[in-house]
């Protein structure tokens, strides 16, 4: 499988899968770093055409595509809307799935009542049990990442070079995910037997943006794909027997992305009056995300928007999910997205061990990068800096963005 499909960085003529390497080169050479996400293929697609196809039929087609390519499918179902719709598509269309799986960190947290574990316990595990009623030949697996996280910095060259193996999600959780194929014995045996085992990830919603000056919507992808289990390490290893598929953000699913986007645009161009200033569509540009300490903080997110009556309205997560995922229940329990992907709340148990060398080394590396990347690198949250000052636990790296693909002409 071509690992370039998950994106890569260019600094001059130098290509790298590592965002940190790209930033270092850009700063040292005083050149611009760019992120390429399937630009050659995406640039050929007629994004402006609305096919009006039934979105559920397109989801079915995508599921069949993936099933036909691989011998053994593992769907990563977290309980969120994207992975629910993915898993439900296989179930609803009687397309065989070998396993449904979830990550958790019970061994580290010692409780299910934590940021990562709570949704797994309350939504993903019960949801999987419901799916299995119609999928009796599918296996259910939960993977505790805590023991892998505890060992991961002692493996390979991770102790010194872990920062080159993440691009957005820098906590140990993401790095540990890239090792599960090697750690789970029966997955390792399946791969060694020559069968094509594939991890399928629910990445991601259509990244729709609004050009207010042109009054046109466009797609613009961001380099946050390592939030799943696909990151620089997977790409650098370039193992021919390791397979990953994004259910949505794929060159094989451009029709899905386009149709999702046009469903949203059609809604925004014809918003029912009763939806204005509701949980689906409102004028608040902020979302409230979970910080490292468990508190909720305001965060500007790039959400689909539209000028209506000379005011900008923003589509909420509930509003977006209602439009593109017909079977999703918008009242499903969720703790919300994490504010930070460096000092993430899902790794809070690990960061509490501040007397340990690994945690000290991690924090030192992030502080060093913050001082080094003075031109571009870290996103500064102005509201938080004004109220609490610089707090390294609130840091995020700036996103690189793809070429714009206009959906309206």
C-alpha positions as CSV (number, residue, x, y, z in Angstrom):
1,X,0.0,0.0,0.0
2,X,1.3,3.5,-0.9
3,X,1.9,5.2,2.4
4,X,1.9,8.6,0.6
5,X,-1.9,8.5,0.7
6,X,-1.8,9.6,4.3
7,X,0.1,12.8,3.5
8,X,3.7,14.0,3.4
9,X,5.7,17.2,3.8
10,X,7.8,19.0,1.3
11,X,10.6,21.5,2.2
12,X,12.1,22.6,-1.1
13,X,12.9,19.2,-2.8
14,X,13.1,17.3,0.5
15,X,10.2,15.0,1.3
16,X,9.5,13.7,4.8
17,X,6.6,12.0,6.6
18,X,7.6,13.8,9.9
19,X,6.2,17.2,10.7
20,X,9.0,17.9,13.1
21,X,11.7,17.2,10.6
22,X,9.8,19.4,8.1
23,X,9.6,22.3,10.6
24,X,13.3,21.9,11.5
25,X,14.3,22.1,7.8
26,X,12.0,25.0,7.2
27,X,13.4,27.0,10.1
28,X,17.0,26.2,9.3
29,X,16.8,26.8,5.6
30,X,14.3,29.6,5.8
31,X,12.0,27.8,3.3
32,X,8.3,27.1,3.4
33,X,7.1,23.7,4.5
34,X,4.1,22.3,2.7
35,X,1.8,19.3,3.3
36,X,0.7,17.2,0.3
37,X,-2.5,15.1,0.9
38,X,-3.3,13.3,-2.3
39,X,-3.1,16.5,-4.3
40,X,-2.4,14.9,-7.7
41,X,-5.5,12.7,-7.5
42,X,-7.8,15.1,-5.6
43,X,-7.0,17.9,-8.1
44,X,-8.6,15.8,-10.9
45,X,-12.0,15.3,-9.1
46,X,-15.0,17.4,-10.0
47,X,-15.8,18.5,-6.4
48,X,-18.3,21.1,-7.6
49,X,-20.7,18.4,-9.0
50,X,-23.5,17.3,-6.7
51,X,-24.4,13.8,-7.8
52,X,-27.5,13.7,-5.5
53,X,-26.7,10.0,-4.9
54,X,-28.1,8.3,-1.8
55,X,-25.4,8.8,0.8
56,X,-26.1,5.5,2.4
57,X,-25.6,3.7,-0.9
58,X,-22.2,5.5,-1.2
59,X,-21.3,4.3,2.3
60,X,-22.2,0.8,1.3
61,X,-20.1,1.0,-1.8
62,X,-17.1,2.1,0.3
63,X,-17.5,-0.7,2.7
64,X,-17.7,-3.2,-0.1
65,X,-14.5,-1.7,-1.7
66,X,-12.6,-2.3,1.6
67,X,-14.0,-5.8,2.2
68,X,-13.0,-6.9,-1.3
69,X,-9.4,-5.7,-0.9
70,X,-8.4,-7.5,2.3
71,X,-8.6,-10.9,4.0
72,X,-9.1,-9.7,7.5
73,X,-10.8,-6.5,8.6
74,X,-10.5,-4.8,12.0
75,X,-12.8,-1.8,12.5
76,X,-11.8,0.6,15.1
77,X,-15.0,1.8,16.7
78,X,-14.6,4.4,19.4
79,X,-18.2,5.2,20.0
80,X,-18.1,8.5,18.1
81,X,-20.2,9.4,15.1
82,X,-17.6,8.8,12.4
83,X,-16.7,5.3,13.5
84,X,-20.4,4.5,14.4
85,X,-21.5,5.3,10.9
86,X,-18.6,3.2,9.4
87,X,-19.4,0.2,11.6
88,X,-23.1,0.5,11.1
89,X,-22.7,0.5,7.3
90,X,-21.0,-2.9,7.4
91,X,-23.7,-4.2,9.8
92,X,-26.7,-2.8,7.9
93,X,-25.5,-4.2,4.6
94,X,-24.5,-7.6,6.0
95,X,-20.8,-7.1,4.9
96,X,-18.6,-9.3,7.0
97,X,-16.3,-7.8,9.6
98,X,-13.7,-10.0,11.3
99,X,-13.2,-7.8,14.4
100,X,-14.5,-4.6,16.0
101,X,-12.0,-3.1,18.4
102,X,-11.4,-0.3,20.9
103,X,-8.5,1.2,22.7
104,X,-8.6,2.0,26.4
105,X,-6.1,2.5,29.2
106,X,-7.7,0.8,32.2
107,X,-4.4,-0.5,33.6
108,X,-3.0,3.0,33.7
109,X,-6.1,4.8,35.0
110,X,-7.3,2.1,37.3
111,X,-10.9,3.2,36.5
112,X,-13.3,3.5,33.6
113,X,-14.2,7.0,34.8
114,X,-11.5,8.8,32.8
115,X,-11.5,10.9,29.7
116,X,-10.6,8.0,27.3
117,X,-12.2,5.1,29.2
118,X,-15.6,6.5,30.0
119,X,-16.9,6.7,26.4
120,X,-15.5,3.2,25.7
121,X,-17.3,1.8,28.7
122,X,-20.6,3.7,28.2
123,X,-20.9,3.9,24.4
124,X,-18.4,1.8,22.4
125,X,-18.6,-1.5,24.3
126,X,-22.4,-1.5,24.6
127,X,-22.6,-0.3,21.0
128,X,-20.4,-3.2,19.8
129,X,-22.6,-5.7,21.7
130,X,-25.6,-4.3,19.8
131,X,-23.7,-4.7,16.5
132,X,-22.7,-8.2,17.3
133,X,-26.4,-9.3,17.6
134,X,-26.5,-8.9,13.8
135,X,-22.9,-9.9,13.3
136,X,-22.5,-13.2,15.2
137,X,-19.3,-14.2,13.4
138,X,-17.5,-10.9,14.3
139,X,-15.0,-10.9,17.2
140,X,-14.9,-8.1,19.7
141,X,-11.5,-7.0,21.1
142,X,-10.5,-4.3,23.5
143,X,-6.9,-3.3,23.6
144,X,-5.4,-1.8,26.8
145,X,-2.7,0.6,25.6
146,X,-1.3,1.3,29.1
147,X,1.3,-1.6,29.1
148,X,2.4,-0.6,25.6
149,X,2.7,3.0,26.6
150,X,4.8,2.0,29.6
151,X,7.3,0.3,27.4
152,X,7.1,2.2,24.1
153,X,9.8,4.8,24.9
154,X,12.3,2.0,25.6
155,X,11.8,0.4,22.1
156,X,13.6,1.2,18.8
157,X,15.0,4.7,18.9
158,X,11.9,6.2,20.6
159,X,13.7,7.5,23.7
160,X,15.5,10.1,21.6
161,X,13.5,10.4,18.4
162,X,9.8,9.9,19.5
163,X,9.1,13.5,18.4
164,X,9.6,12.5,14.8
165,X,7.0,9.8,14.9
166,X,3.9,12.0,15.5
167,X,2.6,15.0,13.6
168,X,-0.4,16.2,15.7
169,X,-1.1,13.8,18.5
170,X,2.2,13.8,20.4
171,X,1.3,12.0,23.6
172,X,2.3,8.4,24.1
173,X,-1.2,7.2,23.2
174,X,-0.7,7.7,19.5
175,X,2.8,6.2,19.3
176,X,1.6,3.2,21.2
177,X,-1.2,2.7,18.7
178,X,1.3,2.2,15.9
179,X,2.8,-0.8,17.8
180,X,-0.4,-2.9,18.3
181,X,0.1,-5.0,15.1
182,X,3.4,-6.1,16.6
183,X,2.1,-6.6,20.2
184,X,-1.1,-8.5,19.6
185,X,0.0,-12.1,19.0
186,X,-2.9,-13.4,16.8
187,X,-2.8,-10.3,14.6
188,X,0.9,-10.8,14.2
189,X,0.3,-14.5,13.2
190,X,-2.4,-13.5,10.7
191,X,0.1,-11.1,9.0
192,X,2.9,-13.6,9.1
193,X,0.6,-16.2,7.4
194,X,0.5,-13.9,4.3
195,X,-3.1,-12.7,4.8
196,X,-3.9,-9.1,4.3
197,X,-5.0,-7.7,7.6
198,X,-6.3,-4.2,7.5
199,X,-7.1,-1.6,10.2
200,X,-10.1,0.6,9.1
201,X,-10.3,4.0,10.7
202,X,-13.3,6.4,10.8
203,X,-11.2,9.4,9.6
204,X,-13.0,11.9,9.1
205,X,-15.8,14.4,8.5
206,X,-15.6,16.5,5.3
207,X,-13.4,19.5,6.1
208,X,-15.8,22.2,4.7
209,X,-14.8,25.8,4.9
210,X,-16.5,29.0,3.8
211,X,-14.8,31.7,1.7
212,X,-16.9,34.7,2.8
213,X,-15.5,37.0,0.2
214,X,-16.3,34.7,-2.7
215,X,-19.4,33.3,-1.0
216,X,-18.2,29.8,-1.9
217,X,-17.5,26.7,0.1
218,X,-14.4,24.6,-0.3
219,X,-12.6,21.5,1.1
220,X,-9.3,21.9,2.9
221,X,-7.8,18.9,4.6
222,X,-5.5,19.3,7.7
223,X,-2.6,17.1,8.8
224,X,-4.4,15.6,11.8
225,X,-4.5,12.1,10.4
226,X,-2.2,10.6,13.0
227,X,-5.1,11.0,15.5
228,X,-6.0,7.5,14.2
229,X,-3.4,4.8,14.3
230,X,-1.7,6.0,11.1
231,X,1.3,8.3,11.6
232,X,4.9,8.9,10.6
233,X,6.1,5.7,12.1
234,X,3.7,3.6,10.0
235,X,4.8,5.5,6.9
236,X,8.5,5.4,7.6
237,X,8.4,1.7,8.3
238,X,6.6,1.2,5.0
239,X,5.8,-2.4,5.6
240,X,4.2,-4.0,2.6
241,X,2.2,-6.3,4.9
242,X,0.7,-3.5,7.1
243,X,-2.6,-2.1,5.7
244,X,-4.7,0.8,6.9
245,X,-7.7,2.4,5.3
246,X,-9.5,5.7,6.1
247,X,-13.2,5.0,5.6
248,X,-13.8,8.6,4.4
249,X,-10.6,10.6,3.7
250,X,-9.4,8.4,0.8
251,X,-8.7,8.6,-2.9
252,X,-11.1,5.7,-3.2
253,X,-13.9,7.6,-1.4
254,X,-13.9,11.0,-3.2
255,X,-17.5,10.5,-4.2
256,X,-18.4,10.0,-0.5
257,X,-16.6,13.1,0.6
258,X,-18.1,15.2,-2.2
259,X,-21.7,14.0,-1.5
260,X,-21.3,14.6,2.2
261,X,-20.1,18.1,1.5
262,X,-22.9,18.9,-0.9
263,X,-25.5,17.7,1.6
264,X,-24.1,20.2,4.0
265,X,-23.9,23.0,1.5
266,X,-27.4,22.5,0.4
267,X,-28.6,22.7,4.0
268,X,-26.6,25.9,4.6
269,X,-28.0,27.5,1.5
270,X,-31.5,26.6,2.5
271,X,-31.5,26.6,6.3
272,X,-35.0,26.1,7.9
273,X,-35.8,29.2,10.0
274,X,-36.5,27.0,13.0
275,X,-32.8,25.8,13.0
276,X,-31.4,29.3,13.4
277,X,-29.8,29.8,16.9
278,X,-30.3,26.2,18.0
279,X,-28.1,23.3,18.9
280,X,-27.6,22.6,15.2
281,X,-26.7,26.1,13.9
282,X,-25.7,29.2,15.8
283,X,-23.4,32.2,15.9
284,X,-20.9,31.0,18.4
285,X,-17.6,30.2,16.6
286,X,-16.2,28.4,19.7
287,X,-16.4,24.8,20.7
288,X,-15.6,23.7,24.3
289,X,-12.9,21.1,24.5
290,X,-11.4,19.1,27.3
291,X,-8.1,20.4,28.6
292,X,-5.3,18.4,30.2
293,X,-6.8,18.9,33.7
294,X,-10.3,17.9,32.7
295,X,-11.7,21.4,32.5
296,X,-13.6,22.7,29.4
297,X,-12.0,25.6,27.5
298,X,-13.1,27.5,24.4
299,X,-11.4,26.6,21.2
300,X,-11.8,28.0,17.7
301,X,-12.5,25.1,15.3
302,X,-12.9,25.2,11.5
303,X,-16.6,24.4,11.2
304,X,-18.9,24.7,8.2
305,X,-20.4,28.1,8.2
306,X,-22.5,30.5,6.1
307,X,-23.5,34.1,6.0
308,X,-27.2,34.3,6.7
309,X,-28.9,37.7,7.0
310,X,-25.5,39.3,7.1
311,X,-24.5,37.2,10.1
312,X,-22.1,34.2,10.1
313,X,-23.7,31.1,11.4
314,X,-21.7,27.9,12.3
315,X,-22.8,24.4,12.0
316,X,-22.4,22.5,15.2
317,X,-21.2,18.9,15.6
318,X,-24.8,17.9,16.3
319,X,-26.0,19.7,13.2
320,X,-23.3,18.1,11.0
321,X,-23.8,14.6,12.3
322,X,-27.6,14.9,11.7
323,X,-27.0,15.7,8.1
324,X,-24.4,13.2,7.0
325,X,-25.0,10.2,9.3
326,X,-28.7,9.4,9.1
327,X,-28.6,6.6,11.8
328,X,-26.6,8.5,14.4
329,X,-28.4,9.5,17.6
330,X,-27.3,13.0,18.4
331,X,-28.0,12.5,22.2
332,X,-25.3,9.8,22.4
333,X,-23.0,10.4,25.4
334,X,-19.7,12.1,24.7
335,X,-17.1,14.0,26.7
336,X,-16.1,16.0,23.7
337,X,-12.9,16.5,21.8
338,X,-9.6,17.0,23.7
339,X,-8.3,20.6,23.6
340,X,-4.7,19.5,23.4
341,X,-3.0,16.7,21.4
342,X,0.4,17.1,23.0
343,X,-0.5,16.9,26.7
344,X,-3.7,15.1,26.0
345,X,-6.3,14.3,28.7
346,X,-6.3,10.7,27.4
347,X,-2.7,10.3,28.6
348,X,-3.3,12.1,32.0
349,X,-2.5,9.0,34.0
350,X,0.9,8.8,32.3
351,X,1.8,12.4,32.7
352,X,1.1,12.2,36.5
353,X,4.3,10.2,36.8
354,X,6.5,13.3,36.6
355,X,9.3,11.8,38.6
356,X,9.9,9.3,35.8
357,X,12.6,9.9,33.2
358,X,10.3,9.3,30.2
359,X,7.8,12.0,31.3
360,X,10.6,14.5,32.0
361,X,12.2,13.7,28.7
362,X,8.9,14.2,26.9
363,X,8.2,17.6,28.5
364,X,11.8,18.8,27.9
365,X,11.5,17.9,24.2
366,X,8.3,19.8,23.8
367,X,9.7,22.9,25.5
368,X,12.8,22.7,23.4
369,X,10.6,22.6,20.2
370,X,8.5,25.5,21.4
371,X,11.6,27.7,21.8
372,X,13.0,26.5,18.5
373,X,10.0,27.1,16.3
374,X,9.7,30.8,16.5
375,X,8.3,31.5,13.0
376,X,5.8,28.7,12.7
377,X,5.0,25.6,14.7
378,X,2.9,26.1,17.8
379,X,-0.6,27.4,18.0
380,X,-1.0,30.1,20.7
381,X,-4.4,30.3,22.2
382,X,-4.8,34.0,22.8
383,X,-7.8,33.8,25.1
384,X,-6.0,31.4,27.4
385,X,-2.7,33.2,27.4
386,X,-4.5,36.4,28.4
387,X,-6.2,34.6,31.3
388,X,-3.6,32.1,32.6
389,X,-0.4,32.9,30.8
390,X,1.7,30.4,28.8
391,X,0.8,26.9,29.9
392,X,2.7,24.1,28.1
393,X,-0.2,21.7,28.8
394,X,-2.4,23.8,26.5
395,X,0.0,23.7,23.5
396,X,-0.9,22.4,20.1
397,X,1.1,22.4,16.9
398,X,-0.2,24.5,14.1
399,X,-1.9,22.5,11.4
400,X,-0.7,22.3,7.8
401,X,-3.5,22.6,5.3
402,X,-3.9,21.1,1.9
403,X,-4.7,22.8,-1.4
404,X,-8.3,24.2,-1.5
405,X,-10.9,22.3,-3.5
406,X,-13.8,24.5,-4.3
407,X,-17.2,22.9,-4.1
408,X,-19.1,25.8,-5.8
409,X,-18.2,27.6,-9.0
